[in-house]
Amino acid sequence: MIISASGRVKGEITADKVVINGLFEGDCYANTVEILPNGKAHGSIHSDDLCIERGGSFLGKTRPTTDEKVISLTTAAKTSVSFAETDAKTEASDTSDRSDISADSVNSPAAKTAAKA
């Protein structure tokens, strides 16, 4: 998850990696947390990998990551997501390649008659 320079998040975040360049207030559970130069974090960060760049600020407490809160994707889940993304791209390209529909066929007298029925 990325919080951009103009972004503001208040609440709880659970993600594999969190990059903060805006304002975050709350509890963050992540394997990796980066606070960039414009980033400000207030609250609790539960992570084993925390990086605060010069200019970034953090006010709160840190705790080690707990296995119950931060879950890594298994190889099977990553493969499943990859296939789902591929299927979605294929479906999108299938509908965009529809050469059987044209402006002429929509505006033809037969199409107008069919639309009235």
MOTA-V461271 format. One record per residue. N is the residue number from 1. PSI is psi in radians with two decimals (none if undefined). D_CENTER is the distance of its C-alpha to the mean C-alpha in Angstrom with 1 decimal. Layout:
<<N | PSI | D_CENTER> <N | PSI | D_CENTER>>
This chain:
<<1 | 2.42 | 5.9> <2 | 2.23 | 8.0> <3 | 1.93 | 10.5> <4 | 3.04 | 12.5> <5 | -0.56 | 16.3> <6 | 0.03 | 16.6> <7 | 2.58 | 13.9> <8 | 2.17 | 15.3> <9 | 2.26 | 14.0> <10 | 2.11 | 16.7> <11 | -2.62 | 16.4> <12 | 2.33 | 15.1> <13 | 2.32 | 12.0> <14 | 2.04 | 11.8> <15 | 2.88 | 9.7> <16 | -0.80 | 11.1> <17 | 2.34 | 10.8> <18 | 2.25 | 10.6> <19 | 2.14 | 11.8> <20 | 2.03 | 13.8> <21 | 0.00 | 15.5> <22 | -2.36 | 16.1> <23 | 2.26 | 17.4> <24 | 2.34 | 16.3> <25 | 2.09 | 18.8> <26 | -2.61 | 18.8> <27 | 2.31 | 18.1> <28 | 2.20 | 15.6> <29 | 1.95 | 15.6> <30 | 2.68 | 14.2> <31 | -0.65 | 15.9> <32 | 2.34 | 15.5> <33 | 2.24 | 15.4> <34 | 2.24 | 16.2> <35 | 1.99 | 17.7> <36 | 3.05 | 18.4> <37 | -0.59 | 21.6> <38 | 0.03 | 20.5> <39 | 2.50 | 18.6> <40 | 2.20 | 20.2> <41 | 2.35 | 19.5> <42 | 2.20 | 21.8> <43 | -2.48 | 22.0> <44 | 2.34 | 21.6> <45 | 2.10 | 19.5> <46 | 1.74 | 19.8> <47 | 2.64 | 19.3> <48 | -0.11 | 21.6> <49 | 1.64 | 20.2> <50 | 2.25 | 20.2> <51 | 2.19 | 20.7> <52 | 1.99 | 21.9> <53 | 2.76 | 22.8> <54 | 2.25 | 26.0> <55 | -0.48 | 25.4> <56 | 2.70 | 22.6> <57 | 2.60 | 23.7> <58 | 2.19 | 23.2> <59 | 1.97 | 25.4> <60 | -2.61 | 25.4> <61 | 2.65 | 25.7> <62 | 2.60 | 24.1> <63 | 2.67 | 24.4> <64 | 2.73 | 23.9> <65 | 2.43 | 21.1> <66 | 2.40 | 22.2> <67 | -0.51 | 21.6> <68 | -0.51 | 21.3> <69 | -0.71 | 18.2> <70 | 2.07 | 16.0> <71 | 2.26 | 15.9> <72 | 2.58 | 15.4> <73 | 2.40 | 14.8> <74 | 2.92 | 18.2> <75 | -0.71 | 19.3> <76 | -0.73 | 19.9> <77 | -0.71 | 16.4> <78 | -0.73 | 14.9> <79 | -0.74 | 17.6> <80 | -0.77 | 17.0> <81 | -0.73 | 13.3> <82 | -0.77 | 14.8> <83 | -0.69 | 17.5> <84 | -0.71 | 15.5> <85 | -0.71 | 13.6> <86 | -0.77 | 17.1> <87 | -0.73 | 18.7> <88 | -0.72 | 16.4> <89 | -0.68 | 17.3> <90 | -0.79 | 20.9> <91 | -0.72 | 21.1> <92 | -0.72 | 19.9> <93 | -0.53 | 22.4> <94 | -0.71 | 25.1> <95 | -0.47 | 25.1> <96 | -0.29 | 25.0> <97 | 0.40 | 28.1> <98 | 1.65 | 30.3> <99 | -0.10 | 33.5> <100 | -0.09 | 35.6> <101 | 2.20 | 34.6> <102 | 2.92 | 36.1> <103 | -0.63 | 37.1> <104 | -0.73 | 40.7> <105 | -0.52 | 40.2> <106 | -0.60 | 38.5> <107 | 0.07 | 41.3> <108 | 2.73 | 44.2> <109 | -0.63 | 46.9> <110 | -0.69 | 46.0> <111 | -0.68 | 42.4> <112 | -0.68 | 43.7> <113 | -0.73 | 46.3> <114 | -0.62 | 43.7> <115 | -0.57 | 41.5> <116 | -0.53 | 44.5> <117 | none | 45.3>>
